[in-house]
Amino acid sequence: MSVSPSPAVSTATAPTQADLLDFVRRTAADAELIASLPLDPEGRTWVRLEGPAGSEAWLIGWPPGSGTGWHDHADSVGAFLTAAGELRENSLAARLPTDGWKTLELSEDVDRERRLPAGKGRSFGRHHVHEVLNESPDRHAISVHAYYPPLPRIRRYSRSGPVLRLEQVERPEDWQ
């Protein structure tokens, strides 16, 4: 039985969350690419990839005990998948105001947790607030991420119990 590859995303249309998830799944299956990522014992490493239909994509290495902190990807939809190791995603199941606030008190039922071992991933919509962690004490994790439109900004938050505070807004020039 032959399996045909997934259809390519047309450059005339924006990629959907499903398209991005398909891209990260196929990319994470490229063992040679995953093995080529330089890993640093002290900090995350990353390589920019060519995403589908003008999306932004990254291959990211996570040393033991590292994480992103709470953040969102503003107006971009996205997907990510663990290619090696295991990641944990903590997220908020709540639609937050997009602008004009500095501090919010969250209700008790908004926290979600996902364990993402190698081969598992997820897609997400605009304004999705989350943190991603490699909780392993001794093993790197590697993941593939894609966003559309290319990230216009990342908002970073601090969290103390139910209180979420906007701390910083980063623009592409801050991380590229």
N, C-alpha and C positions, 0 to 999 in steps of 0.2 A: 504494500500500500504506500502510495506517495502522499506526502503532506505538502500542500502548497503554502508558501509564505503568506503572512498577513498582507492585505492590500496596503499599499503606501498611502499616506495621508496626502491629499491634494494640497498643493501650495496655494490654491485659490480659496480654501476654506480653513478656518482656524481649527486646530486640533482640539478634540473633546477630551474630557477626563479619561474616557475609555481609550482614546488614541494614545494619550500620554502613558497610561498604565501599560498598554501593549508595548510601547517603546521601551520603557524601563525594564519590563520583563524580558524582552528579546536581548537588550543590551547586557543585562545581568547574566544572561546565559553564555556570554562570550568569555570563556575562561581565560583566553590569552589577554584580553583587555583588562579583566579584573586583576590578573596576576601582574600586570604592568604598572599598577598604581604604586608609587613609592609610599611607604608607610613610615610615619614618624612616631617614636614612643612618647613624645611630649604633647603633640597637638594634632588637630585634624589636618589632613592633606586633601587636595582636590585638583581635578583636571576638568576643564570645560570640554563638553562634547557637542557635537552637532545634533541638535534635537529636530524632531519632525516639524515641517511647515513653519519654520521660523521660531520655534520654541527654544527656550534656554534649557540646557541640560548639563548635569554635573555627575562625575564619579567622585565619591567622597570616602576617605579612609578615616575611621574612628578609633583612636587608641583606647585601651582599657580605661573605663571611668570617665570618658568624655561625653559632652552633650552640648546641645544648642542653646539651652535656656528657652524661656517662653518667647514666642514670636509668631508673626503671621506674614503672609506673602502679599498683602494688600489686595489688589484687583486681579491677581493671577490665580488661575486654577492650576493644580499640580498633581503629581504622582511620584511615589518613591517606592523602592523595593530593596530589601536586603539581599545582597549578592553573596556575602560571606559573614559568618558570625551571627549575632542576634542583636536587634535593636528593640527598644521599647519606645512607644509613642504615648505620651500623655496629651490629651486634647480636651477642649471645651465644647460641649454640645450646646452651644448657645450662639445666637447671632448678636454680635457686639456692635455698638454704634461705630461707624467707620472713622469719624473725625469729631473733634470738639470736646474730647474728654481726656482726663489725666488719670483718674482713679475710678474703679468700679467695684462694687461689692457683688460677688457672684452668689447665686443660689446654691443650695447644697447638692442638687442633682445634676450638675453640669459636667462633672469630671468623668472622663472616659480613659481607659488604658488598653493598649494593644501590644501584644508581644509579636514581634516580627522576626522569626528565624529565617535563615537563608531560603530564598524562593518565595517569601511572603512579602506583600506590599499593599499599598492602598492608594486611592486617588482622593482628592479633596477639592472643595469649591473655594470660591473667593472668601477672603477674610477668615480663613480657618486658623484658629489660634492653637498652637501646640508646642511641645518640646520633644526632642528626640534624644535618646540616651543609649550609650553602650555601657551597660552595667557590669560587663565581665571584668573580673579583677586581673585577667591575664591574657585576653585574646582580643585582637583587633576585629572590627567589623568593617565591611565595605558595602556601600549602597549606591544606587543610581537614582537620580532625581531629574524631573523635567517640569517646566513651568511655562504657561502661556497666558497672557503675553509675557515676553521676557520681563523679569522682575523690575517693576518701576521703583519699588522700595520694599524694605523689610522694617516692620515695626517690632521693637524689642520691648518686652515687659518684665517686670519683677512680680513675684507672687508671694504673699504672706497670708496663709490660710485662705479665706474667701476674698481677699483684696487683691485685685489685679491693677498694677500701675504701669502706665505707659512711660518708659524710660528714655527711649531713643528711636529716631527714625533714620535708617541708613538708606543711602542711594547707591546705585550700581558702582559708581566710582569708589565707594568705600570698600568694596570686596573684590573688584576685578583687577 
